Amino acid sequence: MSNQLMELEQTIENQLVIVKEMRSIKTEVTEMKNDIKKDVQELRDSITVNRHEGAELQSSVGTKAWELADELFEKEVSDDLFLAKVGHFRGIIYKCLKETFNVVRYYDIRRVDFENAKKVVEIVALSNLKDYQLRLTARQKEIAKLNDDDINYLEKNNRGVLID
């Protein structure tokens, strides 16, 4: 009988060792799982837009800049002036994207933010641009003068604010 008790005691001790090992393994696996989740999140956060998405953003910016210039110029102006203003608006939209997503270049926007970046481009409108962004630059005024463009009506923007 004592032999059986000793064997039983040994078996219980062995099982306790196994349980302790299993708990230790479970803790390690849980830590590994958390580390992997963290690494995956860091990876997701570091993946930027791909070429196709970058081209799509670029196209959206160009289209929006064209729409803004078309809306700004109520009268027909020269192609030179129109394209200069399109370029100006394009720069403004890119700056808005870069500031919104805290990046140096628009193609550094995180891939997970791609849809939001498209929305940022969509919501840009003349009504939410600052006066200094709406006015003609010195170079644009020079282009207008060279091409005899009538820009006097642009002295006031859509909000009735005098633009210098």
C-alpha positions in Angstrom: 0.0 0.0 0.0 2.7 2.4 0.8 4.3 1.6 -2.5 1.1 2.6 -4.2 0.9 5.8 -2.2 4.5 6.7 -3.2 3.7 6.0 -6.8 0.5 8.1 -6.6 2.5 10.9 -4.9 5.1 10.8 -7.6 2.4 10.9 -10.3 0.8 13.9 -8.7 4.2 15.7 -8.4 4.8 14.9 -12.1 1.4 16.2 -13.1 2.0 19.4 -11.0 5.3 19.9 -12.9 3.5 19.4 -16.2 0.8 21.9 -15.1 3.4 24.5 -14.1 5.2 24.0 -17.4 1.9 24.4 -19.3 1.2 27.6 -17.5 4.6 28.9 -18.3 4.2 27.9 -21.9 0.7 29.6 -22.0 2.2 32.8 -20.6 5.0 32.7 -23.2 2.5 32.1 -26.0 0.3 34.9 -24.8 3.3 37.3 -24.8 4.3 36.1 -28.2 0.8 36.6 -29.5 0.8 40.2 -28.1 4.2 40.9 -29.6 3.0 39.6 -33.0 -0.1 41.7 -32.8 2.0 44.7 -32.0 4.4 43.9 -34.9 1.5 43.5 -37.3 0.0 46.8 -36.3 3.4 48.5 -36.7 3.7 46.9 -40.1 0.2 48.1 -41.1 1.1 51.6 -39.9 4.3 51.6 -42.0 2.8 50.5 -45.3 2.3 53.5 -47.5 0.1 53.8 -50.5 1.1 51.7 -53.5 1.7 53.0 -57.0 -1.8 52.5 -58.1 -3.2 54.3 -55.1 -0.7 57.1 -55.4 -1.7 57.5 -59.0 -5.3 57.6 -58.0 -4.6 60.3 -55.4 -2.6 62.2 -58.0 -5.5 62.0 -60.4 -8.0 63.1 -57.8 -5.8 66.1 -56.9 -5.5 67.1 -60.5 -9.2 66.8 -61.2 -10.1 68.8 -58.0 -7.6 71.5 -58.9 -9.1 71.8 -62.4 -12.6 72.0 -60.9 -11.5 74.7 -58.4 -9.9 76.8 -61.2 -12.9 76.4 -63.4 -15.1 77.6 -60.5 -12.9 80.5 -59.7 -12.7 81.9 -63.2 -16.2 83.0 -64.0 -15.0 84.5 -67.3 -12.9 82.9 -70.0 -9.2 83.4 -69.3 -6.1 82.3 -71.2 -4.9 78.7 -71.0 -1.6 80.0 -69.4 -3.5 81.7 -66.6 -5.9 78.9 -66.1 -3.1 76.3 -65.9 -1.0 78.5 -63.6 -4.0 78.6 -61.2 -4.6 74.8 -61.6 -1.0 74.3 -60.5 -1.4 76.7 -57.6 -4.5 74.8 -56.4 -2.8 71.5 -56.9 0.0 72.6 -54.5 -2.6 73.8 -52.0 -4.4 70.4 -52.1 -1.1 68.5 -51.7 -0.2 70.7 -48.8 -3.6 70.0 -47.2 -3.0 66.2 -47.6 0.5 66.4 -46.2 -0.6 68.4 -43.1 -3.7 66.3 -42.5 -1.7 63.0 -42.5 1.6 64.5 -41.2 3.8 63.3 -44.1 6.5 64.9 -46.1 5.2 63.6 -49.5 1.7 62.6 -50.4 2.8 59.1 -51.3 4.0 58.6 -47.7 0.4 58.5 -46.6 -0.3 55.2 -44.9 -2.3 52.7 -46.9 -4.9 52.5 -44.1 -5.5 56.2 -44.6 -6.0 56.0 -48.3 -9.8 56.3 -48.3 -9.6 59.2 -45.9 -7.1 60.9 -48.1 -9.5 60.7 -51.1 -12.2 62.2 -48.9 -9.9 65.1 -47.9 -9.3 65.8 -51.6 -13.1 65.6 -52.2 -14.0 68.1 -49.5 -11.6 70.9 -50.7 -13.7 73.7 -52.0 -13.3 77.4 -52.8 -15.5 78.2 -49.8 -13.1 76.5 -47.3 -9.9 77.9 -48.7 -8.2 80.9 -47.2 -8.2 84.3 -49.0 -4.5 84.1 -49.6 -5.0 80.8 -51.3 -7.7 82.2 -53.6 -6.0 85.3 -54.8 -3.9 85.4 -57.9 -0.1 85.3 -57.3 2.1 88.0 -58.7 3.2 85.6 -61.4 -0.5 84.8 -62.2 -1.3 88.5 -62.5 1.7 88.9 -64.8 0.4 86.1 -67.0 -3.0 87.7 -67.0 -1.6 91.0 -68.1 0.5 89.4 -70.9 -2.5 87.6 -72.2 -5.0 90.6 -71.7 -7.1 88.5 -69.4 -9.9 90.4 -67.6 -9.3 89.6 -63.9 -10.9 92.7 -62.4 -13.9 90.7 -61.2 -11.5 88.6 -59.1 -10.7 91.6 -56.8 -13.4 90.2 -54.5 -13.8 86.5 -53.8 -17.0 84.6 -53.4 -17.3 85.8 -49.8 -17.1 89.5 -50.8 -13.6 89.9 -49.3 -11.2 92.1 -51.1 -8.3 90.1 -52.4 -4.9 91.9 -52.7 
